[in-house]
Amino acid sequence: MKIAVIGIGYVGLVAAGGLAESGNHVICVDNDRKKIKDLKKGVIGIYEPGLSDIVRNNEKAGRLSFTTDLQEAVNQSQVIILGVGTPSAEDGSADISAVLEVCAQIAECMKEYKIIATKSTVPVGTCKRVTELMKSKTQIPFDYVSNPEFLKEGSAVEDFTKPARVIIGTDNPEVRKIMKQLYAPFMRRGSRMVFMDPASAEMTKYASNVMLATRISFMNELSGLCEKFGADIEKVRAGMGADPRIGNAFLFAGVGYGGSCFPKDVKALIHTGVEENCPMTITEAVQQANYNQHNRFANKVLNYFKGRESKTVLAVWGLAFKAKTDDVRESPAIWCINEFLGAGIRIRAFDPAAMETAKAVLSNRIEAGKDEYEVLEEADGLVIFTDWQQFRTPDFDLIKEKLKETVIFDGRNLYEPADMKKLGIEYYCIGRE
């Protein structure tokens, strides 16, 4: 099948690579000339395990190409997939101006029937807005499909090629057949495709992300109560997760959620509820609980060093919002570091992938280390924000040797409190003693 993917960011590039890998001919379109030029040279610009190999191999095989020419891509493709950004606007709503602009351009480029499938996260009702807009620009028939993405940063390639489910929002039975054919290579072990109307598909995306954010925020809020009573949030998690009605996914307490999806989608659903006079009170509480968790953890560190902030140097492990990504958008690490810097504390930080993206946000206000042990030199304590694998079983003797004060603040509950006590390390984590 011939496919165009418009908007070659995280979602677009993963989708393009995955579809090309299954034998389709995919044209990638973006108005960022530098990005397209880099991609043609094999420079991916996105940290995602496995993505570079898929992109380079399929480009070499002739199944994947890159261009800034939208008209060429539209005319050569049967299915057009949208992966353009929908960032949060100032009022918390999803800014779909890029989606509307691209769809208007597609309509003006079309010479024959096309299927336009949107992977971008868009508010409920976008299908109607896009359809009306395109019909005002062209007389040529088309179908709009809501095809939301469910990719986790750090495992996006596997999520695309081995999806838990694929949501297809369309009312046209013929379009369902074409979309089923498109995703058939990823359904060899049984179909996991769910068909519904476009509005329901749009809502499913928001509902899914907000539910996952809710689970995280509930456990984080519960961890604070566990600390009050000396309960262990990890034992609580195990007990809850053993119930098949609950399951154990997304029940890990920590410093809070971040990234490009959960914060943005929570804000957008809250805004939609306000617009429709249908308040999303649970979603509002989820958002507030997440902010509270950032603040609770930051205060745990600040209270420990109270009165000597200007003389304190903290080593930080992890800047990305989660492991296996360089994404620092809405990262709890960045939020807390800003609090530490504001109090006068010096920060020496290391992240295996996110040093450059973090520097772009924090400017020159932190000192960067070449590895996790270098940043410990003469530091007054260690703060862990990201659960990178290499942080899970570190050399504790070396940590004790390098730190001026053997204290660790663990925002990911990587270690056992009892083990830390035996090692003589003062250890503060989330919801445990």
ROBA-301016 format. One record per residue: x, y, z of N, C-alpha, C in turn; residue in one letter. Coordinates in steps of 0.2 Angstrom, whole numbers, plus 5000, padded with zeros to 4 digits. Example, Ala and Ser with C-alpha at 12.3 -4.5 7.8 and 13.67 -1.06 7.14 Angstrom:
506649725039506249785039506649845039A/506449895035506849955036506450005039S/
This chain:
500449945000500050005000500450065000M/500250114997500650184996500350235002K/500750255006500550295012501050355012I/500650415014501050475016500950485024A/501450505027501450515034501650595035V/501250635037501350705037501450725045I/502050755046502250775053502750715055G/503350735054503850675056504150695063I/503750695068504050695074504050625077G/503950625084504050555087503450505084Y/502850525084502350485082502350465075V/502450515071502550515064503050465061G/503650475064504250435062504150365064L/503950355070503850285072503350245068V/502750285066502250255062502550235055A/502850285052503150285045503650225045A/504050215050504550165050504250095051G/503750095055503350025056502950005050G/502650055047502250035041502750015035L/503350055034503750035029504049965031A/504149945037504449885039504049825037E/503349835036502849785034502749785027S/503149825023503149815016502849875012G/502549915015502249975012502750025010N/502550065005502950125002502750185006H/503150215010502950275014503350335012V/502950385011503250455010503150495016I/503750515019503750555025503750635023C/503250675026503250745024503350785030V/503750835030503750885035503950955032D/503751005035503951075033504551095036N/504851055040505551075043506051045038D/506351095034506851075029507451035032R/507651065038508251035041508150965043K/507550955046507350885049507350835043K/507050855037507050815031507750805029I/508150855028508850845026509250805030K/509150805037509550765042509250695041D/508650685040508350615039508650575033L/508750615028509050595021509750565022K/510050605027510750585029510750525034K/510250505036510250455042510250475049G/510150545050510150575056509450575059V/509350535064508650525066508350585071I/508750605075508650665080508150645085G/507950585086507450555091507750495095I/507850505101508050445105507550395106Y/507550335103507050285104507350225102E/507450175106507750115105507450075099P/507850055094507650025088507450065082G/507250125083506950165078507550185073L/508150195074508650215069508750165064S/508750095067508850045062508350035057D/507750035060507150025056507150085050I/507250145052507150195047507750195042V/508350185044508950175039508850115035R/508650055038508549995034508050005028N/507450035030506950045025507050095020N/507450145022507650195017508050165012E/508550125014509050095010508650045005K/508150015008507749965004507250004999A/507150065000506750104995506050104997G/505850085003505150085005505050155009R/505550195011505450245015505850305012L/505450365011505750425008505550485012S/505850535011505750605015505750655010F/505250705011505150765007504850815011T/504850875008504450935010503950955006T/503850915000503350924995502650884997D/502250925000501550895002501150874996L/501150904991500750894985500950824982Q/501650814981501950754979501750694983E/501750704989501650644994500850634994A/500450684994499750674993499550634987V/499750654981499550624975499850554974N/500350534978500650474977500350424982Q/499950444986499750394992498950384992S/498850324994498150304995497850325002Q/498250315007498150335014498650385016V/498350435020498750495022498650495030I/499250485033499250485040499550545043I/499150575048499350645051499650625058L/500250655059500650645065500850715068G/500550765066500750835068500650845075V/500950895078500850905085500250945087G/500050925093499450965096499550985103T/500051035104500251055110499751085114P/499851095121499351125125499351205124S/498751235123498751305122498751335129A/498751395130498851435136498251415141E/497651405138497051385142497051315144D/497551275142497551195143497151155138G/496851185133496551155127497151125123S/496951075118497351055113497351095107A/497951125105498051165100498051125093D/497451125090497451085084497551125077I/497751185078497851225072498251195067S/498851155069499251125064498851075060A/498451035064498050985060497551015055V/497251065057496751105053497151135047L/497651155048498051185042498251135037E/498551085040498751025035498150995032V/497650985035497050955032496751005026C/496851065027496651115022497051115016A/497751105017498251095012498151035008Q/497950975012497850915009497250915004I/496750945006496150955002496250994995A/496651044996496851084990497351044985E/497650994988498150954984497850894981C/497250874983496950804981496750814974M/496850754970496550754964496150694963K/496150644968495650594968495550574976E/495150524977494950494983495550484988Y/495450504994495950484999495650465006K/496050435010495850415017496350455021I/496150505025496550535030496450515037I/496950485039496950455046497350495051A/497050515056497350555061497650515067T/498350515068498650485074498750535079K/498750605077498850655082498250655087S/498450665094497950665099497550735098T/496850725097496450785095495850775099V/495550835101494950835105494350805102P/493850775106493250745103492850805099V/492650785093492350835088492850855083G/493450835083493950855078493750825071T/493450765071493250735065492750785061C/492250805065491750845062492050915059K/492550945063492851005061493250995055R/493650945055494050925049493650915043V/493150875043492750855038492450915035T/492150955039491851025036492351065033E/492951075036493451115033493651085026L/493751025026494050995019493450995014M/492850985016492350995011492251065008K/492451115012492451185010493051195005S/493551155005494151165001494151124994K/493751064994493751024988493050984987T/492950964981492350934979492550854979Q/493150844979493450774978493250734985I/492950674984492750634990493350614994P/493250605001493750575005493450545011F/493850515015493550485022494050505027D/493850525033494250545038494250485043Y/494750465046494850415051495150435057V/494850425063495250435069495650375071S/496250375071496750315072497250335077N/497050345084497450365089498050325090P/498650355092499250315094499250295101E/499550245103499650225110500350195111F/500750245110501450225110501750255117L/502150205120502550225126503250245124K/503450305126504150325124504650275128E/505150245124505550195126505450125124G/504850115121504650055118504150065113S/504150125109503750145104503750095098A/504350075096504350035090503949965091V/504049935097503749875099503049885100E/502849945103502149955104501749965097D/502149985092501849995085501749925082F/502249895082502349825078501949765082T/501849775088501549725092501049765097K/500549795094500049835098499549795102P/499449825108498949795112498249795109A/498149855105497549865101497649915097R/497249915091497249975086496549995086V/496450065087495750095087495650125080I/495150105077494950135070494250165071I/494250235070493650265071493350295064G/492950255061492650275055491950245054T/491450275050490850245049490750215043D/491250215039491250185032491550115032N/491150065030491349995030491949975026P/491950015020492450005015493150025018E/493150085021493750115024493950065030V/493550035034493749985039494149925035R/493949905030494249855026494949875024K/495049935022495749955020496149965026I/495849995031496250005037496449935041M/496049885040496149815042496749785039K/496749795032497249775028497949805030Q/497949875031498549905033498849885039L/498449865044498749835050498749765051Y/498549725046498549655046499249625048A/499749655045500449625047500649625054P/500249665058500349665065499849625069F/499449595066498949555069498949475068M/499549455067499649385065499449335070R/499449355076499249315082498549325084R/498149355080497549375082497349445082G/496749465079496549535078496449565085S/496749625085496649665091496449735089R/496049735083495749795080495049805083M/494949875085494349885088494049945084V/493449935081493149985076492550015080F/492550085079492050125082491950185078M/491550235080491450295076491950345078D/492150395074492650435075492650475082P/492150495084492050535091492250485097A/492050425096492250375102492950355101S/493250355095493950345095494350405098A/494150465096494450515099494450515107E/493850505110493750505117494150445120M/494250385116494650335119495350345121T/495650385116496350405117496350445124K/495950495125496050535131495850495137Y/495350455136495150415142495650365144A/496050335139496550295141497150325145S/497350385142497950415145497750445152N/497150475153496950495159496850445164V/496550385162496550335167497250305170M/497750305165498350285167498650335172L/498550405170498850455175498450455181A/497850435181497450425188497750375192T/497950315189498250265193498850285196R/499250325192499950345195499750395201I/499350445200499250495205498950465211S/498450415210498150385216498750355220F/499150315217499750285221500150335224M/500350385221500750435223500450475229N/499750485229499450515235499350465240E/499250405239499250355244499950345248L/500450355244501150345247501250395252S/500950455252501050505257500750485263G/500150455263499750425269500150365272L/500450325267500850275270501450295274C/501750355272502250375276502050405283E/501450425283501150445290501050385295K/500850335292500750275296501250215296F/501850235293502350185293502150125288G/501650125284501550075279501950075273A/502050025269502450015264502050015257D/502150065253501750075247501950015242I/502549985243502749935238502349875240E/502249855246501849805249501049815247K/500849875248500149895246500049885238V/500549905234500549895227500449815225R/500849775229500849705227500149675229A/499849695235499249675237498649695232G/498749755230498149785225498249745219M/498849745216498949715209498849645209G/498749605214498549535214497849525213A/497449575213496749575212496649585204D/496449535201496349535193495949595191P/495449615195495049675193495449735193R/496049735196496449795196497049795192I/497449735193498049725189498649765192G/499249755190499849785193500149845189N/499849855183500149905178500049975181A/500550025181500450095182500250105190F/500550055194500350065201501050085205L/501550105202502150115205502150185208F/502250195214502350265217502950295215A/502950365214503550395212503550475213G/503950505210503950575210503450615206V/503050575202502550605198502650585191G/502150595187502150585179502350645176Y/502550635170502750685165502750665158G/503150695154503150685147502650725142G/502650695136502250735131501550725131S/501350665134500650645133500150655140C/500350625145499950625151499750695153F/500250745154500050815157499650845152P/499850845145499450875140498750855139K/498650785140497950755139497550765145D/497850765151497450785157497150855156V/497650905154497450975154496850975149K/496950945143496450945137495750925139A/495750865143495050835145494750885150L/495150915155494850965159494551015156I/494951045151494651105147494051085143H/494051025140493451005136492851005141T/492950975147492350975152492151035154G/492551085155492351155156491951185150V/492251175144491851205138491151175138E/491051115139490451075138490051075145E/490251115150489851125156489751055159N/490251015159490250945162490950935165C/491050965171491650965174491950895175P/492650885174493050825175493350825182M/492950815187493250835194493750785195T/493650715193494250665195494850685191I/494750705185495350725181495750785184T/495350835186495650895190496050875196E/495750825200496050795206496750765204A/496750725198497350695196497850745194V/497750795191498250845189498450875196Q/498050895200498250925207498750875211Q/498550815211498950765215499650755212A/499650765205500350755202500750815204N/500450875204500850935206501050925213Y/500550905217500750895225501350845226N/501350795222501850745223502550775221Q/502550815215503250845214503450895220H/502950925223503050975228503250935234N/502950885236503150845242503850815242R/504050785236504650765235505250815236F/505050875232505550925232505650955239A/505150955243505150985250505550935255N/505450875253505850825257506550835257K/506850855251507550865250507650935253V/507250985251507451055254507351055261L/506951025264506951025272507550995275N/507850945272508450905274509050955274Y/509051005269509651045269509451115271F/508851125274508651195276509151225280K/509251295278509751335282510451335279G/510551285275511251275272511251265264R/510651295261510551285254511151305250E/511351365251511951405247512551365248S/512651325253513251285253513151205251K/512551195248512451125246512551115239T/512851055238512851025231512550965230V/512050955226511650895225511850855219L/512050795219512050755213511350725211A/511250735204510650705202510750655197V/510350605198510350545193509650545189W/509650565183509050565179508750625178G/508650645172508350705170507650695165L/507650645162507150625157506550605162A/505950615159505350605163505250525165F/505550485161505650415162506250385158K/506350325160506950295156506850275149A/507350265145507350245138507050305134K/507150365136506950425132507450485134T/507450535129507850595131507350655132D/506650635133506150685133506150715140D/506150775141506150805148505550855148V/505050845143504450885144504050865150R/503850915154503450905160503850855165E/504450855164504850805169504850825176S/504650785180504750795188505450815190P/505950795186506650805188506750885187A/506450905181506550975179506251025184I/505651005186505251045190505551045197W/505850995200506150995206506851025206C/507151015201507851055200507751125200I/507251145197507151225197506951245204N/506651205208506551225215507151225219E/507551175218508251175221508651235219F/508651245213509051305211508851365214L/508151375214507851435217508051445224G/508151385227508351395235509151405236A/509551405230510251415230510651355230G/510351295229510751235229511051225222I/511751205222512051185216511851115214R/511851105207511551045204512151015200I/512350955201512750915196512350855194R/512250855187511750805185512050755179A/511750695179511950655174511250615172F/511150605165510650565162510950535156D/510850465155511150435149510950455142P/510350485142510150515135509850585135A/509750615141509350675141509750735143A/510450735143510850795145510750855140M/510750835134510650895129509950925129E/509450885130508750915130508650945136T/508950925142508850955148509251025148A/509851025145510251085145509851145141K/509451125136509051175132508551205137A/508251165142507751195146508051225152V/508651205155508951225161509451275159L/509651285153510151335151510851305154S/511251355157511851335160511851335168N/511251325170511151325178511351265181R/511451205178511751145181512351125178I/512751085182513351055180513250985177E/513550975171513450905168514050855170A/513850795171514450745172514450695167G/515050665166515050615160514750555162K/514650535169514350475171514050485178D/513650435180513350445186513750445192E/514450425192514850425198515250495198Y/515350525192515750585192515350645196E/514650645195514350695198514250685206V/514450635208514450625216515050655219L/515550675215516150705219515950765223E/516150755229516050815234515350835234E/514850795232514150815233513850805240A/513350835242513150825249512550775249D/512350755243511850705243511650685236G/511350625235511150605229510350605228L/510050635223509350635221509250595215V/508850545215508650505209507950515207I/507950535200507250555197507050505192F/507550465188507350425183507550355184T/507150305182507350235184507650205178D/508250235176508650205171508950135174W/509050085170509250025172509950025176Q/510350065173511050065176511050095183Q/510550135185510450155192510250105197F/509950045194509650005199510149965203R/510649945201511149905205511849945205T/511950005207512550035207513050015212P/513650045212514150025216514050065223D/513750045228513650085234514250105238F/514750055237515350075241515650135238D/515650145231515850205227515450265229L/514850255229514350305231514550335238I/514650295243514850315250515550345250K/515950325246516650355245516650425242E/516250435237516250495234515750555237K/515250535240514750585243515050605250L/514950675251515150705257514650685263K/514050675261513550655266513250595262E/513250535266512950475262512150475263T/511850515259511150525260510850515252V/510350475251510050465245509250485245I/509050525241508350535240508150505234F/507750455234507550405229506850425226D/506750455221506050465218505750415214G/506050355214505850295210505850235214R/505950235220505950175225506350115222N/507050135220507450085216507750035221L/507850055227508150015232507749995238Y/507949945242507649915248507849955254E/507449995258507650025263508049995268P/507849925269508249885274509049875272A/509049865265509749865262510149925263D/509849985262510150045263510450055270M/509950035275510150045282510750005284K/510749945281511349895283512049925280K/511949965274512549995271512750055274L/512350085279512450145282512350205278G/511850195274511650255269510950275272I/510950345273510250375275509850375269E/509250345269508850335263508150365264Y/507950405259507250435259506950415252Y/506350385252506050365246505350385246C/504950345242504250365242503750315245I/503450335251502950295254503250235257G/503850235259504150175263504650205268R/504750165273505250185278505850135279E/
